[in-house]
Amino acid sequence: MRAAVAAPAAADVQLVAWFIERSWAELGLADNTLASYRADLRAFAAWLARRGGGLLQVTRADLQQYLAERVAGGYKPRSTARLLSSLRHFYRLLVREGRVDADPTLLVEAPKLPRGLPKALSESEIEALLQAPPATALGQRDRAMLELMYACGLRVSELVGLEATQVNLRQGVLRVTGKGGKERLVPLGAEAAYWLGRYVTEARPLLLKGGRSQALFVSARRAALTRQMFWVLVRRHAASVGIAPSRVSPHVLRHSFATHLLNHGADLRALQLMLGHSSLSTTQIYTLVAREGLKRLHARHHPRG
């Protein structure tokens, strides 16, 4: 059982708010990252408040005790690693600003995480999924969204955050705003451009019912689609063509995009640019996926496999 969490001290709440504002102003971090930082720091501050302490008085022993209690409480290693990352960013800034003398996160090791390979659907499964939406206004919207996810390798937040002005069908590109507010141009491809063009000219006006919206993809109530709504429709369409919902998610479409491009000879640097990865090492994990696929192919078909 996880212990009940007390409210953090008011001074610590203000300190966390200051850190979030500075992180946004200096680094331009994504909203989801900032929300994670805020949640992690406030939970730690609440734990300290129960012990009569605060964020400015933390020692390495305090931090190690907190991490140990989390492990005992059933938190996963990935959650603990993310928490430690939040605390490292927080205390590095405090040291730099002279608000604490020492960084308590120094010499505290993050838990070792297994390096799982991204899950991807086969090309035939992707083809079936793309053809699953019905021939209705909502179906045209869903088809356009699925085509974009697969053709462009978008993150789900990038997809639902697209505005109509970010689409250039004549040039066949999207202007995508990724993590940290960084923009990149992503080629659409002929098939995705076709379905997006049909949605924009045929289905979107029907869904808007004469109204207006900056959002590219809208619901029947003329509101912008959310990440959660897109997750639901992806799983629904997957189930309709016999793909287990547990095997599919918006991010699986992004993984499938990257894996299939590499399988067909794409350059790793070009893939990095299209995915919006800041580091090539992040993109290189897809080479492992391709390698594992080759091993399975060899084992299945080679006479000495």
N, C-alpha and C positions, 0 to 999 in steps of 0.2 A: 504494500500500500504506500502511496506517495503522501507525504505529510502535507497538512493544510498550510497554505501560504499566507503569512501576515502581510499587511500593507507596508510598503517601503516607507522610510522616513521622507518627510516633505523635502528636505535638503537634497536627498538622493534623487528624488523625482525630478527636481530642477536641474540637477547635475546631468542626468540622463538626457533631458530635453536639450540642454546646451550641447552635449556631445552629438546628438542626432542632427541638430541644426548645423554644427560645424562640419560634420561628415557630409551632409548634403551640399553645403556651400563649397567645400574644398575639393571633394571627390566626385560629386554628382552621382552618388550611388542610387541604384534603383529603389523604388518604394518598397518592394518586397524585402530587400536587404536591410533597409532602415527599420522596417517593422520587426525583422528578426533581431536586430541589435537591441531595439527597445524592449522587446519581450524578454530576451535573455538577461539584460542588465537589471530590469525591474524585478525579475524573479530572484536574481542574486541579491539585490538590495533588500528584498523582503526577507530572505533567509538571514541576512546580516542583522536586520532589525530585530528578529526574534532572539538574537544572541546579544543584543545591546550594542551592535557595531554599525558601521556605515562604509560606504564605498571608498572614502578617503583614508580609512584606517586599516585596509585589508593587508594581511600578511600572506606569504606563500603557504603557511600552514592552514590559514583559513580557507584558501582556495582549494588546497588538496583535500581538506575535510568535506567541503561542499561537493567536489567531484566524486568523492568516495560515497557520499550519501545518495547522490544521483544514481550511481551504478547499483547500489543496494536497492534503490527504489524502482529499478527496472528500466531506466532510460537506456536507449540504444547508443552504441558507440558513435554513430554518425551525429546524433543529437548533441552528445558531449563534445565532439570535435567542433561542431558549429558554435557551441557556447564558448569554448576556449578561444576560438577565432574572434568572436565578439569582444571578449574581455581583453585580448591582446591589443586590438585596435583602440579600445577605450583607454587602457592604461598607458599605451604609448603616447597618446595625445596628452594625457594628464602630466606625464613626465616632461614632455616637450614644452608644455605651458607652465611648468614649475609648480603644479598643484599637488604633486606627490614627489617624494624623493626617490623612490625606487619602484620598479615595475614588478608586482608580485607574480606575474605570469612567466617571468624568466625561469628557465630550467624546469618548467612544468611540461611534461610530455603529453602530446595529444594521443588519444587511443589509436592504435593501428586499425585501419579500415581495409576490409577486403576489396580488391579492385574488381568489381563486377563489370562484365561487358554489357554494353547497351543492347537492349532487345529490339529486334527488327522483324517486320513481317516479310514474307516472301513477295516477289514481284507479282505473282498470280493472286495472292491474298490482297495486296494493295489494289490491283485492278478490280477485284470483286467489291472491295470496300468503296472505291470511287464511284462505282455504278449503282450502289445501293440506294441513294436517296430517290424518292419518287418524283414524278414530273409535275410538281406543284411549285408555288412561289417559295414556300419554305424548303422544299426539296432542292430547288435551284440554288438557294442560298447555301444549303448544306454542301451541295456538290462543289460550289465555288470555293468554300472554305476548306474542304478536304483536298481539293486540287491544289490550292495555294500552299497548304501545309506540306504536302508531299513534293510539290514542284520547287518550292523555295526554301524548305527546311526551317520554317519559322518557329520561334518559341510561341506557345499559346498566348502569352501576354502580348507579344508583338502582333499576332493575328487579330485578337479581339480589340486591340488598341489602334488598329489601322483606321485612318480617316480617308474619306473619299478623295481628298486632294493629294494623297500620297500615291495614287495609282496613275500611271501613265501608260494607257493601253496602246497608244500609237507607237511609243518606243519600246513597249514590252518590258517595263521595269516597275518595281515597287521601291519607294523610299521608306525604309524601315527604321524605326527608332528602337534600338536595342538596349542592353544593360548600360546603366550609367548615362543614359540619354544620347548614346553614340548613334549616329545615323550611318546607314549603308545602303547602297543600291543593289537590288537583287533581281536578276533576270527572271521573267515569268515563265517562259516556255510557251509554245504555241497552244497546247491543250489547256493549260491553266488560263491563258489569256482569253481563249474562246469561252470557257465557262464563266469566267469573271465578267467578260463583256455581256454575256446573256443575262447574268444576275443584275448587273448595273442598269441595263436598258429595259429588262422585262420584269424581273421579280422585285427588285428594290422599290420601284415606284408603287407597286401594289401593296407592299408591306408598310410603306410610309403613309399611304392613304391621303396623299396630298400634303402631308407634313414635311418637315425638314429635319435632318440630323447630320451632324458632322461625322458620326460613326459610319464606317463603310458597311459593316454587317449589323443588321437590326432585327429585332424580334417582331412578332405580329402586333405587339403593343408599341411599336416604333422606338423601343429603347435599345441601346447598344447591348450586344450579347456579352455575357460575362464568361470568365474562364470555366466556371462550374457548369454553365449551360452548355458550353461547347463540349466539355468532358462527357456530359450525359448523352448528347446526340451522337458523338463518336462511338460510344459503347452500344447505343441502340442500333445504329447502322451496322456495326460489326456483328452483333448478334443476329441481325436479319439475314446475313450471308454465311452464317455458320462459323464465324470466328469467335472464340471464347472471349467474353468481355474482359476477363482477367489478363488476357494477352495484349490488350490494346489500350492506348491512352493517347492524348494529343502528343506527348513527347515521343511515343513510339513511332509516330509518323515522321518526326524530325530525325530520329535514328535511322529509319528506313531510307529516307532521302539521302543521308550521308553514306550509308552502307552500300546502297545501290549505285551511287555515283562512283564510289571507289571500285566497286566490282567491275564497272564498265570503263575503268582507266582514268578517272578524274585525277587531276593534280592536287596534292595535299594542300598546297598553299592557296589554290583557288577555293578549295572546300573550306578552308579556314575563313576566308573573306566572306563567303556566302553564309556561313553559320554565325558569323559575328564573334568568333572566339578571339580573345585578346592574346592568347598564347597558342603556339603551334602544338605544344605538348598536349593540350586539351583535345585537339583534333586528332592527334595520332592514335588515340584509343580505337578509332574506327579501323585502323590498319590491323589491329588485333582481331577485330570482328571478322574482317575479310579473310585473315589468315586461318581462323578457326573454321570458317566456311569451306576453305580449300582443303583442310585436313579431313573434314567430314566427307567431302566429295571424293577424295582419294580413297578413304577407307571403304566407301560404298561401292566404288566402281573399279578400283584397281585389283587385278587378280591376286596380288600379294598384299592387299591393304589390310 
